[in-house]
Amino acid sequence: MQVIGETERSPRGVKGERVTDAVRQAIQSGRYVPGQRLVEADLTAELGVSRSLLREAFRLLSAEGLIEIVPNRGALVRRLTRTETSELFQIRIELEALAARLAAENAQDFVVRSKFEEEVAPIWAAEIRLSASAYLSENERFHAAVFSAAGNSALEQLNRQLQLSLIMAQIATSMTPDTIDASISEHRAIARAILDGDLIAADIAARAHISRARDFVLGMPDQVFRAESD
């Protein structure tokens, strides 16, 4: 993460937003893994901000469900139970399918299409993704691009709240080049359907992609997940 270089104004000011974004992106990229404690002293030094500003960022990220504040332990990256993960996937399948359909409809607009093509350009790269963390960042951008092209702000907000990135970070160490390659192929199928304006194909491709991800994640051993009783 980069040091925040602007004059500090207030926790709700520009600098506060950038602190929140910096920590959020570190979680979404897999730099901080589920269950990991976020050490205030380390982050304030790294970002060059006050504890009050960092704690406000923690409060906002807690409201988003990305971290949890535990008494006597501080801020921890949220770790999901198997049940929570399954329930989130049930919702995500429907949201992703809806977003893909809306994006396919909107992609016939030149501005929307051009922006979408630019944002998903990395999926067409032929190189094998050897780093799970690099892929997590690409994955995050791809899904964000689909929701952006959908043109529904409420849907985008729901997408941010339903922690696909948190789920992916939780199983990042189990991802292999083959599983990453399968996911990228599915991203390409979704993108082609959107760019073709094929609402049905976009819906089918999105459902297939999230369903495969669900099966992969829920097939992980119990120790990957937070205990149901915690």
Long-range contacts (C-beta under 8 A, 24 or more apart in sequence): 1-25, 1-26, 1-31, 1-46, 1-47, 3-46, 3-47, 3-48, 4-47, 4-48, 4-49, 5-48, 8-49, 8-50, 8-53, 11-52, 11-53, 11-56, 11-57, 12-56, 15-49, 15-53, 16-53, 16-56, 16-57, 19-47, 19-49, 19-53, 19-54, 19-56, 19-57, 20-56, 20-57, 20-60, 20-61, 22-47, 23-57, 23-58, 23-61, 24-61, 24-64, 24-66, 27-61, 27-66, 27-67, 27-77, 27-165, 27-166, 27-169, 28-136, 28-137, 28-140, 28-165, 28-166, 28-169, 29-133, 29-136, 29-137, 29-140, 30-132, 30-133, 30-136, 30-168, 30-169, 30-172, 31-133, 32-77, 32-169, 33-77, 33-169, 33-170, 33-172, 34-77, 34-78, 34-79, 34-80, 34-166, 34-169, 34-170, 34-226, 35-76, 35-77, 35-79, 35-226, 36-76, 36-77, 37-73, 37-74, 37-75, 37-76, 38-67, 38-74, 38-75, 38-76, 38-77, 39-74, 40-74, 40-75, 64-160, 64-161, 65-161, 65-163, 65-166, 66-163, 66-166, 77-166, 77-169, 78-163, 78-166, 79-170, 79-225, 79-226, 80-163, 80-166, 80-167, 80-170, 80-225, 80-226, 81-225, 81-226, 81-227, 81-228, 81-230, 82-218, 82-222, 82-225, 82-228, 83-228, 84-226, 85-167, 85-170, 85-217, 85-218, 85-225, 86-214, 86-218, 88-162, 88-163, 88-167, 89-167, 89-210, 89-213, 89-214, 89-217, 89-218, 91-162, 92-162, 92-164, 92-210, 93-206, 93-207, 93-210, 93-211, 93-214, 95-155, 95-158, 95-159, 95-162, 96-143, 96-146, 96-206, 96-207, 96-209, 96-210, 97-203, 97-206, 97-207, 97-210, 98-150, 98-155, 99-146, 99-147, 99-149, 99-150, 99-152, 99-155, 99-159, 99-206, 100-146, 100-150, 100-190, 100-193, 100-194, 100-202, 100-203, 100-205, 100-206, 101-199, 101-202, 101-203, 102-149, 102-150, 102-151, 102-152, 102-155, 103-146, 103-147, 103-149, 103-150, 103-151, 103-194, 103-202, 104-193, 104-194, 104-196, 104-197, 104-198, 104-199, 104-201, 104-202, 105-197, 105-199, 106-149, 106-150, 106-151, 107-149, 107-194, 107-195, 107-197, 108-197, 112-149, 112-151, 113-195, 115-145, 115-148, 115-149, 116-145, 116-146, 116-148, 116-149, 116-191, 116-194, 116-195, 117-195, 119-144, 119-145, 119-148, 120-145, 120-187, 120-191, 123-184, 123-187, 123-188, 123-191, 124-188, 128-177, 128-181, 129-177, 129-180, 129-181, 129-184, 130-177, 132-172, 132-173, 132-175, 132-180, 133-172, 135-175, 135-180, 135-183, 135-184, 136-165, 136-168, 136-169, 136-172, 138-184, 139-165, 139-168, 139-183, 139-187, 140-164, 140-165, 142-187, 142-191, 146-190, 146-194, 146-206, 149-194, 167-217, 170-217, 170-224, 170-225, 171-216, 171-217, 171-220, 171-224, 174-220, 174-224, 179-216, 182-212, 183-209, 183-212, 183-213, 186-212
